Amino acid sequence: MSKANKGAKPGAAPSTIALNKRARHDYSLEDRLEAGLVLEGWEVKSLRAGKAQLVDSYVLFKDGEAFLLGALITPLPSAATHFVTDPTRTRKLLLNRRELDRFAGAVQQKGYTCVATALYWSQHRVKCEIALAKGKADYDKRETEKARDWQRQKQRMMRHSA
């Protein structure tokens, strides 16, 4: 059992393995969805050790299936000694047909893409949160940063006045 899950009660909030903070900065995320992942044994062991990155990952829809590309799961030296491992291999995402059709149709529209935003444990399974995203222009990124700074400043003012 991983350190993050020790003492966790059944039905408690899922523990996060990896976040894609870059996606929140570069894209405006509109619709989110939870997808299962098809993994090999060594990948699960590496995820338990927290050796995953989603920085340049995205979702590709091909032949009625969804695949996660660019996600890096670094193999543990002890877990992957007897066979060759590929840390950035293409991994299949498990989605319902309805969800798959909705996201695939939206990605075909101009300006939309599908990115992986988080990897986390849900009970004993690894789940990947994917989001329908639209690229932000530079001025949109600055506007988001301004709004975030203003919210922080407002909270500080409220804390000091109370």
N, C-alpha and C positions, 0 to 999 in steps of 0.2 A: 504494500500500500504506500502511496506517495506521502511525503510530508504534509502536503496541502490537504490531503484527505483524512489524515489521522484524527480520530475523534469526531469526525463529521457524522451527523445524524442522517438517516435515510430521508430523502426528500428535501435535504438542505440545498442551498444555492450551489450551482455547479462551480467547480474550481477551474480557473482559467489556465491554459497552457501557454498560449501566445496571443498577442494582440497585434493588429495591423494599424498602428497609429498614423502611418503615412497615408492610408486610404482616407481617413477622416479629414486629413489636411488637404489632400489633392482633389477629393471628390465630395460632392454633396450626395449623401446616402439617402435614398428614398424608401426602398422597400427591403425588408430583411427577412431571412428565411433560415431555418436550421436544417442542415443536411448531414447525413451520416457519411463516413469515410470508409473505403475499402483499404485496409492496411495489412502489412505483413507483420510477423511476430517481432522482428527486430525494431520496427518502427514504433510499436506500442511501448516497448521497453525504453526507447529513447524519449518518447513523449512523457513517460512517467518520470524521467530524469529532467524534463523541461528543456530538451534540446531541439527546439523548433523555431522557425522564423517564417513570417508571412509577408515580409516587406514587398517583394515584387511579384506576389502571387495573384493570379486571376483565374476566372472560370471560363472554360471553353465548352460550347454546346456543339456536339457533332453526332450525327446519326441517331438522334433522339436520346442521347445520353449527355451527362455533364461530367467534366473532368477538371480537376484542380491542377493547374500548371504553376511552376515556379516556387512552390512551397518547399522550404529546406528543412529536412529532418536529419540531423547529424547522427550517424550511427555511433553507438557506444563501442569502444575497443573490445570489450569482453563479449558483447552480444553478437558481433558480426565478424567472426574469425574464419568460419568455414565456407563462406560464399561471398560473392562480390555484391556490394550494396551500391545503390544509386541514390544519393541524398535528395536529388531534385527530380525524381521520377514522376511521371504523370499518374495521379491517383484518381480513381473513379469516385464520384459523389453519388449518394443514394437519395433520390428525390421521388416524390409521387409524380405520376404522369401529368396531373393538373398543374402542379407547381413548376414542373419542367417546361411545359408548354407556355405558361405565363411568363417565365423569365426568359426563355429562348425568344419568344415573340417581342418582348421589350428590348432585348439586346440588339435585335435587327433594326430597331428604330435608330435614327441618327442621333449620335451623341451619347448613347447609353452603353455601359459596360457592366460586367458583373465581377465583383472583387470579393475575396475572402477577407473578412474583418476580424475573426477570432477563431481560435481552437480551444475547446474546453471539454471537460469530462461531464457527462450526463449519466449518472449512476455509474456503470462500469464501461460505458461506451464513449468513444471519442466523437464529438460533434464539431462541425464546422459551420460558423455563421457566415452566410454569404449575403451580399447586398447588391441591389440594383443601384448603380451610381452614374452620375453625370459629372463630367469634368468641370472643375472650377477655373475661372480666369484669375489672373494675379490680383485684380482689384477685389474679387470676391473673397480671396484668402485674407487680404488685408482687412476687409470689412468684418469677417468672422473673428479675426484676432482682436479688432477694436471692441466688438460686442463682448467678447470674453473678458477683456481687460476691464471694461466698464462694469460688468457684473461683479468681478472681484472687488473693484473699488467700492461699489455700492454695499457689498457685504461688509467690508472693513468699516465703512462709515456707520452702518447700522449697529455693528458690534461695539464701536467706541461710544456711540450716543446712548446706548442702552445701559 
